[in-house]
Amino acid sequence: MDDMTLLRRMRAEIPHPDSQGLAAGRERMLAGIGQRPDDAPARSRGAGGGVGGRKRDAGAAVSTGPLRPRLLGRPVVPLRPRLLGRPVVRAVLATAVVAAVVGGAVVVVGAIREERPAAAPGPVSPRLRPVSAATVLKAAAATERRHEKRLAPRDDQFIYTKEVVRETETTTGRTRTFVDENWRSVDGSQRGWTMEVGKGWWSQPLKPNESIWPPARWQELKKLPTDPAGLVLTVRKQLTGGRPAPIADIRAQDWPTIEFGLVGLLHRTPVMPPGLRAAAFEALGMVPGVTATAGVTDTEGRAGIAIAYQDPFHQLPTSDVLIFADNTYDFLGYADTRTSDSGGKRKTYKRTFTLESHAIVDKVKQRP
């Protein structure tokens, strides 16, 4: 018996898939070969907020390669070249055909490939759909504008934030949880209290000729544009010192720095003047190389969508991830990777950050 006759007999024993099943299979196949249906990144999403029904940390949603220098005293790791190969199209197509014949399914999410049994016959879950980073970030901006609080702190007050940080060592899997509380002077004239992974110190006021990014003073934050394009241009000017130019004329080598500045603003400034956070979300969606991966969970097990960045100019992935609620697009938190050389042994940790509360108070270490 020839192979084609055998294949036709096997095909006859399997019910023909409906149009929804074919569409979902096409999305998975295109995600595997790196194409983008409907001009959006295709990502397959598993039921239950994880691949194959298993929950996984948001940091696993993106590949973690060499890290870039971070602002505000974050560790600096030298950049190293990295070659990112594309999957072999022929192999992916062959795998997809074999999986369809034997009744299995192959799910490809970013750089992670897992196999799982085929679902029982029935309608395809609406969770299996391509996700566009720009669409997610625009929806997150709209949600932020509807729910943001109108704050008007006095210059002599402090902005209090309480953040839950979960840190997992990649080698041992040991997880620790910290509660970081920070008090930042509104006008920057008074010393504040800063905490990171459970350790705190007094942060001194900036000198008159000093400045940092993101801005520490509330009045400086209020001067930042609340329109996305204007914010992109401002970040570019602040961090690259380049001449004013329209969005279309921004150089490819400037976009990684712009993304770096926008993510730093979103992570390091959990409390902002009205309109600024929403503008930062939309501005981030304008950066080439920003991607969305669905089917992740945050530290509390909530289903989410991870927004990450693949630097197309240097061909380097980053470990910075913003997590948004799957259905409401509320901002759930932030994830990254840190390294430590303590004790002469290099260790790597995956971290997730969730803002638990914030308030305006009158003095350092006063809680609302």
C-alpha positions as CSV (number, residue, x, y, z in Angstrom):
1,M,0.0,0.0,0.0
2,D,1.4,3.4,-0.9
3,D,1.7,6.3,1.5
4,M,-1.0,8.4,0.0
5,T,-3.6,5.6,0.2
6,L,-2.7,5.1,3.8
7,L,-3.0,8.8,4.6
8,R,-6.4,9.0,2.9
9,R,-7.7,6.1,5.0
10,M,-6.4,7.7,8.2
11,R,-8.0,11.0,7.2
12,A,-11.3,9.3,6.6
13,E,-11.3,8.1,10.3
14,I,-11.0,11.6,11.7
15,P,-13.9,14.1,11.7
16,H,-13.3,17.2,9.5
17,P,-12.6,20.3,11.6
18,D,-15.0,23.2,11.5
19,S,-14.0,26.6,10.3
20,Q,-13.1,27.8,13.9
21,G,-10.8,24.9,14.3
22,L,-9.0,25.6,11.0
23,A,-8.6,29.3,12.0
24,A,-7.1,28.5,15.4
25,G,-4.7,26.0,13.8
26,R,-3.7,28.6,11.2
27,E,-2.9,31.0,14.0
28,R,-0.7,28.5,15.8
29,M,1.1,27.6,12.6
30,L,1.8,31.2,11.6
31,A,3.0,31.9,15.2
32,G,5.5,29.1,14.7
33,I,6.9,30.3,11.5
34,G,7.1,33.9,12.6
35,Q,4.4,35.4,10.4
36,R,1.7,37.9,11.6
37,P,-1.9,37.4,10.5
38,D,-4.0,40.5,10.4
39,D,-0.9,42.6,11.1
40,A,-0.7,41.5,14.7
41,P,1.6,39.1,16.5
42,A,0.0,35.6,16.7
43,R,0.2,34.0,20.1
44,S,-1.6,30.8,21.1
45,R,-3.2,30.9,24.5
46,G,-4.0,27.9,26.7
47,A,-7.0,27.6,28.9
48,G,-6.4,28.3,32.5
49,G,-3.9,31.1,32.0
50,G,-0.9,29.0,31.0
51,V,0.6,26.8,28.4
52,G,-1.0,23.3,28.4
53,G,-3.2,24.4,31.3
54,R,-0.3,24.9,33.7
55,K,0.3,28.3,35.3
56,R,3.7,29.8,34.7
57,D,5.5,33.0,35.8
58,A,5.1,36.0,33.6
59,G,8.8,36.2,33.1
60,A,8.6,33.0,31.1
61,A,6.5,34.7,28.5
62,V,9.6,36.3,26.9
63,S,13.1,35.1,26.3
64,T,15.6,36.5,28.7
65,G,18.9,37.4,27.2
66,P,21.5,40.0,27.9
67,L,20.2,42.8,30.0
68,R,20.6,46.5,29.3
69,P,21.8,49.0,31.9
70,R,19.0,50.3,34.1
71,L,18.5,53.7,35.5
72,L,18.4,54.8,39.2
73,G,21.1,52.6,40.5
74,R,20.1,49.3,38.9
75,P,22.9,46.9,38.1
76,V,24.7,47.3,34.8
77,V,25.4,44.1,32.8
78,P,27.6,44.5,29.6
79,L,25.9,43.9,26.3
80,R,26.9,40.9,24.4
81,P,26.0,40.0,20.8
82,R,23.5,37.2,20.4
83,L,22.3,35.5,17.3
84,L,18.6,34.7,17.2
85,G,17.8,32.0,14.7
86,R,14.4,31.7,13.1
87,P,12.7,28.3,13.2
88,V,12.9,26.1,10.2
89,V,9.6,26.6,8.3
90,R,9.6,23.1,6.8
91,A,10.1,21.4,10.2
92,V,7.3,23.5,11.8
93,L,4.9,22.7,9.0
94,A,5.7,19.0,9.2
95,T,5.1,19.0,12.9
96,A,1.8,20.7,12.5
97,V,0.6,18.2,9.9
98,V,1.6,15.2,12.0
99,A,0.0,16.6,15.1
100,A,-3.3,17.2,13.2
101,V,-3.3,13.6,11.9
102,V,-2.7,11.9,15.3
103,G,-5.1,14.1,17.2
104,G,-2.6,16.2,19.1
105,A,-1.7,19.9,19.1
106,V,1.5,21.8,19.2
107,V,1.5,25.2,21.0
108,V,4.3,27.7,20.2
109,V,4.6,30.7,22.6
110,G,7.6,32.9,22.1
111,A,10.7,30.7,22.4
112,I,8.8,28.0,24.3
113,R,7.4,25.0,22.6
114,E,5.3,22.4,24.4
115,E,3.1,19.5,23.3
116,R,-0.3,18.6,24.8
117,P,-3.2,16.3,24.0
118,A,-5.9,17.6,21.7
119,A,-9.0,19.2,23.3
120,A,-12.3,17.4,23.2
121,P,-14.4,18.1,20.1
122,G,-16.4,21.3,20.4
123,P,-16.1,25.1,19.7
124,V,-12.7,26.6,19.9
125,S,-12.1,28.7,23.0
126,P,-12.1,32.5,22.3
127,R,-8.8,32.7,24.3
128,L,-7.1,31.3,21.1
129,R,-6.6,34.6,19.3
130,P,-3.7,36.8,18.1
131,V,-2.8,39.6,20.4
132,S,-1.5,43.0,19.2
133,A,0.7,45.0,21.6
134,A,-0.5,48.3,20.4
135,T,-4.1,47.2,20.8
136,V,-3.5,46.0,24.4
137,L,-1.7,49.2,25.4
138,K,-4.4,51.4,23.9
139,A,-7.0,49.5,25.8
140,A,-4.9,49.8,29.0
141,A,-4.6,53.5,28.4
142,A,-8.4,53.8,28.1
143,T,-8.9,51.8,31.3
144,E,-6.4,54.0,33.1
145,R,-8.1,57.2,32.1
146,R,-11.5,55.9,33.3
147,H,-10.2,54.9,36.8
148,E,-7.2,57.2,37.6
149,K,-7.3,59.2,40.7
150,R,-6.9,63.0,40.5
151,L,-4.0,63.7,42.9
152,A,-2.8,67.2,43.8
153,P,-0.1,66.9,46.5
154,R,1.5,69.9,48.2
155,D,5.2,70.5,47.7
156,D,5.9,69.7,51.4
157,Q,4.2,66.3,51.3
158,F,5.4,62.8,50.4
159,I,4.1,60.2,48.0
160,Y,3.8,56.8,49.8
161,T,3.8,53.5,47.9
162,K,3.5,49.9,49.1
163,E,4.7,47.3,46.7
164,V,4.8,43.5,47.0
165,V,7.9,41.9,45.3
166,R,8.3,38.2,44.7
167,E,11.7,37.0,43.8
168,T,12.6,33.5,42.6
169,E,16.2,32.2,42.1
170,T,16.4,30.6,38.7
171,T,18.8,27.8,39.8
172,T,17.2,26.6,43.0
173,G,13.6,27.8,42.5
174,R,13.7,29.3,46.0
175,T,11.1,32.1,46.2
176,R,11.1,35.0,48.7
177,T,8.4,37.7,49.1
178,F,9.2,41.3,50.2
179,V,7.1,44.3,51.0
180,D,8.8,47.5,49.9
181,E,7.5,50.8,51.2
182,N,8.7,54.1,49.8
183,W,8.3,57.8,50.7
184,R,9.3,60.3,48.0
185,S,9.4,64.0,48.6
186,V,6.9,65.7,46.2
187,D,9.2,68.6,45.4
188,G,12.4,66.7,45.9
189,S,13.6,69.1,48.6
190,Q,13.5,66.6,51.5
191,R,15.1,63.3,52.0
192,G,12.9,60.3,51.5
193,W,13.0,56.6,52.3
194,T,13.6,54.0,49.5
195,M,13.3,50.2,49.7
196,E,14.3,47.5,47.2
197,V,13.9,43.7,47.9
198,G,13.3,44.4,51.6
199,K,16.3,46.7,52.1
200,G,15.8,50.4,52.8
201,W,18.0,53.5,52.9
202,W,17.6,57.3,53.1
203,S,17.5,58.9,49.7
204,Q,19.0,62.4,49.7
205,P,17.5,65.4,47.8
206,L,18.9,66.2,44.4
207,K,21.3,69.1,44.1
208,P,20.0,72.2,42.2
209,N,21.9,71.2,39.0
210,E,21.1,67.5,39.2
211,S,18.4,65.6,37.4
212,I,17.5,62.0,36.9
213,W,15.2,59.9,34.7
214,P,12.4,59.4,35.4
215,P,11.9,62.8,37.1
216,A,11.7,62.6,40.9
217,R,9.8,65.9,41.4
218,W,6.1,66.1,40.9
219,Q,6.2,69.4,39.1
220,E,8.6,67.9,36.5
221,L,6.3,65.0,36.0
222,K,3.4,67.4,35.4
223,K,5.4,69.1,32.6
224,L,5.7,65.8,30.6
225,P,3.3,65.6,27.7
226,T,0.1,63.6,28.1
227,D,-0.2,62.9,24.4
228,P,1.7,59.7,23.3
229,A,3.6,61.2,20.4
230,G,4.7,64.2,22.4
231,L,5.9,61.9,25.2
232,V,7.9,59.8,22.8
233,L,9.7,62.9,21.5
234,T,10.3,64.2,25.0
235,V,11.9,61.0,26.2
236,R,14.1,60.9,23.1
237,K,15.3,64.4,23.7
238,Q,15.9,63.8,27.4
239,L,17.8,60.6,27.0
240,T,19.6,61.0,23.6
241,G,20.0,64.8,23.4
242,G,19.1,64.6,19.7
243,R,17.6,67.4,17.7
244,P,13.8,67.7,17.5
245,A,12.4,65.4,14.8
246,P,9.0,64.0,13.9
247,I,8.2,60.4,14.9
248,A,8.7,59.2,11.3
249,D,12.3,60.5,11.4
250,I,13.4,58.8,14.6
251,R,16.5,56.7,14.0
252,A,16.4,53.0,14.5
253,Q,19.2,53.2,17.1
254,D,17.2,55.7,19.2
255,W,14.1,53.4,19.7
256,P,15.7,51.1,22.3
257,T,16.6,54.1,24.4
258,I,13.1,55.5,24.1
259,E,11.6,52.1,25.2
260,F,14.1,52.1,28.0
261,G,12.9,55.5,29.2
262,L,9.2,54.7,28.9
263,V,9.5,51.4,30.8
264,G,11.6,53.2,33.5
265,L,8.9,55.9,33.8
266,L,6.2,53.3,34.2
267,H,8.0,51.1,36.7
268,R,9.9,53.7,38.8
269,T,7.0,56.1,39.0
270,P,4.0,54.2,40.2
271,V,2.1,57.4,41.1
272,M,1.8,60.0,38.3
273,P,-0.1,63.2,37.5
274,P,-3.4,62.6,35.6
275,G,-3.1,61.5,32.1
276,L,0.6,60.7,32.1
277,R,0.4,56.9,32.7
278,A,-2.1,56.5,30.0
279,A,0.1,58.4,27.6
280,A,3.1,56.3,28.6
281,F,1.1,53.1,27.8
282,E,0.2,54.4,24.3
283,A,3.6,55.7,23.7
284,L,5.1,52.3,24.5
285,G,2.8,50.8,21.9
286,M,4.4,53.0,19.2
287,V,7.9,51.5,19.8
288,P,9.0,49.0,17.1
289,G,9.8,45.6,18.7
290,V,7.2,45.8,21.5
291,T,5.3,42.5,21.6
292,A,2.3,41.0,23.5
293,T,2.1,37.4,24.8
294,A,-1.2,36.1,26.2
295,G,-1.8,33.3,28.6
296,V,0.5,34.4,31.4
297,T,-0.3,34.8,35.1
298,D,0.9,37.3,37.7
299,T,2.0,36.5,41.3
300,E,-1.6,36.3,42.4
301,G,-2.6,33.8,39.7
302,R,-4.6,36.4,37.7
303,A,-4.8,35.8,33.9
304,G,-2.8,38.4,32.0
305,I,-1.1,39.6,28.9
306,A,2.6,40.3,29.0
307,I,4.1,43.3,27.1
308,A,7.8,42.9,26.4
309,Y,10.4,44.2,24.1
310,Q,12.7,42.7,21.5
311,D,15.3,45.3,20.5
312,P,15.3,45.0,16.6
313,F,18.4,47.3,16.3
314,H,20.8,45.4,18.6
315,Q,18.9,42.1,18.2
316,L,18.7,41.7,22.0
317,P,15.7,40.7,24.1
318,T,15.1,42.4,27.5
319,S,13.7,40.9,30.7
320,D,11.3,43.8,31.4
321,V,7.7,42.8,31.3
322,L,4.5,44.8,31.9
323,I,1.5,42.6,32.8
324,F,-2.1,43.6,32.1
325,A,-5.4,41.9,33.1
326,D,-6.7,39.6,30.3
327,N,-10.2,41.0,30.2
328,T,-10.2,44.4,31.8
329,Y,-6.6,45.5,30.7
330,D,-5.9,46.9,34.2
331,F,-2.2,47.2,34.9
332,L,-1.4,44.3,37.2
333,G,2.4,44.7,37.7
334,Y,5.9,44.5,36.4
335,A,8.4,41.7,36.0
336,D,12.2,41.7,35.4
337,T,15.4,39.8,36.0
338,R,18.2,40.8,38.3
339,T,21.7,39.3,38.8
340,S,23.8,39.3,42.0
341,D,27.5,38.5,42.5
342,S,27.2,38.3,46.3
343,G,29.7,35.9,47.9
344,G,31.6,35.5,44.6
345,K,28.9,33.4,43.1
346,R,26.7,34.8,40.3
347,K,23.0,34.3,40.8
348,T,20.0,35.2,38.7
349,Y,16.5,36.1,40.1
350,K,13.2,36.6,38.4
351,R,11.1,39.3,40.1
352,T,7.5,40.4,39.9
353,F,6.2,43.7,41.4
354,T,2.6,44.5,42.3
355,L,1.6,47.9,43.6
356,E,-0.6,47.2,46.6
357,S,-1.5,50.8,47.7
358,H,-0.4,54.4,47.5
359,A,-1.3,57.7,49.2
360,I,-0.2,61.3,50.0
361,V,1.2,61.7,53.5
362,D,2.7,64.6,55.4
363,K,6.0,63.0,56.6
364,V,8.5,60.2,56.0
365,K,7.4,56.7,57.3
366,Q,3.9,58.0,58.0
367,R,1.4,55.4,56.7
368,P,-2.1,56.2,55.5
